Amino acid sequence: MTVWIVETLNKDVDFELEALPQDMRGRFIRVTDLIEEFGLPKIGLPHVRSLGKKLWEIRVSGRDGIGRGIYIVSTGKRVVVVHVFIKKTEKTPASAIQTALQRAKEAGLL
């Protein structure tokens, strides 16, 4: 059985994750644990959703709103979170998608 790995891209993403309110951060970690335990194909809505352009999002909510982690599925069974933010609009902001795409390209993931 091949194990799934979820990791953050770099310290910037670690900082963004740490900036989430505690309840959202806890839910985020719970979703990443589910991915690692059961595999990404078995985890769907409401936890993860495709954004297109090879980007996906981890979806969490909490008392203070909605949080998102944008990730890329890398070689093998590796999920790399490239951007974490608190969502303030109904749709995922284009600026968040651009940040994620830029970071993924710079890291050679796209």
Secondary structure, DSSP 8 states (H G I E B T S, - for coil): ----EEEESSHHHHHHHHHS-HHHHHHHHHHHHHHHHH-GGG--TTTEEEEETTEEEEEEEETTEEEEEEEEEETTTEEEEEEEEEE-SSS--HHHHHHHHHHHHHTT--
